[in-house]
Amino acid sequence: MARHGKRYEAARAAINPETVYDPSDAVRMIKEQEITRFDPTIEVHIRLGVNVRHAEEQLRGTISLPHGTGSDVKVAVFAQGDAARAAEEAGADYVGAEDLAAKITDEGLSDFDVAIATPDMMAVVGKLGRVLGPSGKMPNPKSGTVTPDVAKAVGEVKSGKIEYRTDRAGIVHVSIGKRSFEHQQLLDNYLAIFDEILRVKPASTKGQYVRSISMAQTMGPGISIDPAVTGAEQEAAA
């Protein structure tokens, strides 16, 4: 069994495992935790009552968080000509076509978080499915990462636009920022993604849609959040 340090155990001791907390209280508790020596990422895990074996119940989309993620997102862009130059000017970390694909397959290039491609590059990108697919980096029109306007896509990703999707267990994992963020910034980001998940509820879903929510910082214990508290309700209580 894995052993945790004193800081982790102290943080866990402050959490009642039988309680589902208000989102604002969960944010406050995490900001009070002192576990890491670096500025940790705050993550939210939303378990949904969807059947991901049915395509119509697989959630995938993007959302621009009100306050970004606080992370330096590295972007690789598959483009040529004017589109490639536009991507470079927009701040893309890697830009290329067949040469970029070769770096990924032959040299093991993988230190980027998002891959974007122009439509004409999909013949090249399609060959990278086995590499980019498992890591969730495969460009997709639904997430806005296959587009002729790569400069706009790069700008959005760099400024805090994130992709969300259900995994094989029907869980959505997203980052809502850093612990150094202000309390309200983290709460705003959480409510934005949660309300988005409610908005895209598949019509075919039966039974309880949001089954559980957990919030935690990197290397920290999870805090169960009340799934009944929506953004509108949180604002009304403020």
Secondary structure, DSSP 8 states (H G I E B T S, - for coil): -----HHHHHHHHTS-TT--B-HHHHHHHHHH----SS--EEEEEEEE---TTSGGG--EEEEE-TT--SS---EEEE--HHHHHHHHHTT-SEEESHHHHHHHHHS-----SEEEE-GGGHHHHGGGHHHHTTTT----GGGT-B-S-HHHHHHHHHTTEEEEEB-TTSEEEEEEEETTS-HHHHHHHHHHHHHHHHHT--TT--S-SEEEEEEEETTS--EEB-TT--HHHHHHH-
